[in-house]
Amino acid sequence: MQLSSIEILGLVAGLFGTFASAPQAIKILRTRQARDVSLSMFLMALTGAVLWGIYGWLQGAFSIVFWNAVALVNFSVIIWLKLRHSRETG
């Protein structure tokens, strides 16, 4: 599979957009505290990732599908950490 320069741009953009939430997940894992993390923000981001993934699938845009699938996992993990560590810390 040969990638066009536009698809490469999409892959690089998706890398940064998807992993923008990684520092939050790392902080929750290190501190075991998620009280100040916005659950509604990550639920909205998760919904957006699902919708963008569907859009990418319908458009046949590999970079959109790929990075939104990764984002879906990232946001799901953060939501799970938020729910888990919010209960533990009150």
C-alpha positions as CSV (number, residue, x, y, z in Angstrom):
1,M,0.0,0.0,0.0
2,Q,1.5,3.3,-1.1
3,L,0.4,6.3,1.0
4,S,-0.1,9.7,-0.5
5,S,1.3,12.9,1.1
6,I,-2.2,13.8,2.1
7,E,-2.7,10.5,3.9
8,I,0.7,10.9,5.6
9,L,-0.4,14.3,6.8
10,G,-3.5,12.7,8.2
11,L,-1.5,10.1,10.0
12,V,0.8,12.6,11.6
13,A,-2.1,14.9,12.6
14,G,-3.9,11.9,14.1
15,L,-0.9,10.9,16.1
16,F,-0.8,14.3,17.8
17,G,-4.6,14.6,18.2
18,T,-5.0,11.1,19.6
19,F,-2.2,11.1,22.0
20,A,-3.0,14.6,23.4
21,S,-4.9,12.8,26.1
22,A,-2.0,10.5,27.0
23,P,-0.5,12.9,29.6
24,Q,-3.8,12.9,31.5
25,A,-4.0,9.1,31.6
26,I,-0.3,8.9,32.7
27,K,-1.1,11.4,35.5
28,I,-4.1,9.4,36.7
29,L,-2.0,6.2,36.7
30,R,0.8,7.9,38.7
31,T,-1.3,9.8,41.2
32,R,-4.2,7.4,41.4
33,Q,-6.4,10.4,41.6
34,A,-9.0,11.4,39.0
35,R,-11.3,13.7,40.9
36,D,-10.5,16.8,38.8
37,V,-10.8,14.9,35.5
38,S,-13.9,15.9,33.5
39,L,-16.0,12.8,32.8
40,S,-18.3,14.7,30.5
41,M,-15.3,15.9,28.4
42,F,-14.0,12.4,27.9
43,L,-17.5,11.0,27.1
44,M,-17.9,13.7,24.5
45,A,-14.4,13.0,23.1
46,L,-15.3,9.3,23.0
47,T,-18.5,10.0,21.1
48,G,-16.6,12.2,18.7
49,A,-14.0,9.5,18.1
50,V,-16.8,7.0,17.3
51,L,-18.5,9.4,14.9
52,W,-15.3,10.4,13.2
53,G,-14.3,6.8,12.9
54,I,-17.7,6.0,11.2
55,Y,-17.2,9.1,8.9
56,G,-13.7,7.9,8.0
57,W,-14.9,4.4,7.3
58,L,-17.6,5.8,5.0
59,Q,-15.1,8.1,3.2
60,G,-12.5,5.3,3.0
61,A,-10.0,7.4,4.9
62,F,-7.5,5.1,6.5
63,S,-5.9,7.7,8.8
64,I,-9.3,8.9,10.2
65,V,-10.4,5.3,10.9
66,F,-7.1,4.3,12.4
67,W,-6.5,7.2,14.7
68,N,-10.1,7.3,15.9
69,A,-10.0,3.6,16.7
70,V,-6.8,4.4,18.8
71,A,-8.5,7.4,20.4
72,L,-11.5,5.3,21.2
73,V,-9.3,3.0,23.2
74,N,-7.5,5.9,24.9
75,F,-10.7,7.7,25.9
76,S,-12.2,4.5,27.1
77,V,-9.2,3.8,29.4
78,I,-9.3,7.4,30.8
79,I,-13.1,7.0,31.5
80,W,-12.4,3.7,33.2
81,L,-9.6,5.3,35.2
82,K,-11.8,8.2,36.1
83,L,-14.6,6.0,37.4
84,R,-12.2,3.7,39.2
85,H,-10.0,6.3,40.9
86,S,-12.8,8.8,41.6
87,R,-14.5,6.2,43.8
88,E,-11.3,5.3,45.6
89,T,-10.5,9.0,46.5
90,G,-14.0,10.0,47.3
